[in-house]
């Protein structure tokens, strides 16, 4: 696949929505945005994770932030 510049936030959002809606195939979406399947899934997963955190409310966001901090610290020390 041809290397391209990074996607704008608007393009990332649109790509994630395209994947969630399932109106086009993964192949069509990847060709349209010129990204690999792996990149498309990473963007979709980040989008869904953000939605999960937003719906969890303040308590869920605090727990998620604590979990993220532990993961980063674990990588730095390990």
VMD Tcl script that draws the C-alpha trace (Angstrom):
set ca {
  {0.00 0.00 0.00}
  {1.23 3.48 -0.84}
  {2.51 5.51 2.08}
  {0.54 8.71 2.67}
  {0.52 11.62 5.04}
  {-1.17 11.12 8.39}
  {-4.94 11.23 8.48}
  {-6.55 14.35 9.89}
  {-8.71 13.95 13.00}
  {-11.78 14.38 10.80}
  {-10.60 11.59 8.48}
  {-9.88 9.31 11.43}
  {-13.37 9.95 12.80}
  {-14.97 9.29 9.41}
  {-12.94 6.09 8.94}
  {-13.99 4.80 12.37}
  {-17.63 5.56 11.65}
  {-17.40 3.81 8.29}
  {-16.07 0.69 10.01}
  {-18.72 0.78 12.72}
  {-21.58 1.30 10.25}
  {-20.46 -1.66 8.08}
  {-22.01 -0.17 4.93}
  {-18.78 -0.79 2.98}
  {-16.25 -3.57 3.18}
  {-13.00 -3.21 5.09}
  {-11.14 -3.40 1.78}
  {-13.16 -0.51 0.30}
  {-12.63 1.64 3.39}
  {-8.88 0.95 3.45}
  {-8.55 1.82 -0.23}
  {-10.57 5.01 0.20}
  {-8.45 6.29 3.12}
  {-5.23 4.68 1.83}
  {-4.47 2.85 5.09}
  {-3.69 -0.75 5.97}
  {-6.17 -3.08 7.65}
  {-4.09 -2.86 10.84}
  {-4.23 0.93 10.88}
  {-7.97 0.93 10.21}
  {-8.59 -1.43 13.12}
  {-6.33 0.60 15.44}
  {-8.31 3.75 14.63}
  {-11.61 1.92 15.14}
  {-10.47 0.48 18.48}
  {-9.30 3.89 19.73}
  {-12.65 5.37 18.68}
  {-14.62 2.68 20.51}
  {-12.40 2.95 23.60}
  {-13.02 6.70 23.75}
  {-16.75 6.09 23.52}
  {-16.58 3.51 26.30}
  {-14.75 5.94 28.54}
  {-17.17 8.76 27.81}
  {-20.14 6.56 28.67}
  {-18.50 5.31 31.86}
  {-18.68 8.80 33.38}
  {-16.22 10.42 35.74}
  {-15.69 7.28 37.81}
  {-14.93 5.17 34.76}
  {-12.56 7.79 33.34}
  {-10.64 7.95 36.62}
  {-10.28 4.16 36.70}
  {-9.22 4.10 33.04}
  {-6.64 6.85 33.62}
  {-5.23 4.93 36.58}
  {-5.04 1.75 34.51}
  {-3.32 3.63 31.66}
  {-0.79 5.13 34.08}
  {0.03 1.70 35.50}
  {0.50 0.29 31.99}
  {2.87 3.10 31.00}
  {4.81 2.77 34.24}
  {5.04 -0.99 33.79}
  {6.48 -0.57 30.29}
  {8.98 2.03 31.50}
  {10.19 -0.16 34.35}
  {10.01 -3.50 32.53}
}
mol new
graphics top color blue
foreach p $ca { graphics top sphere $p radius 0.5 }
foreach p [lrange $ca 0 end-1] q [lrange $ca 1 end] { graphics top cylinder $p $q radius 0.2 }
display resetview
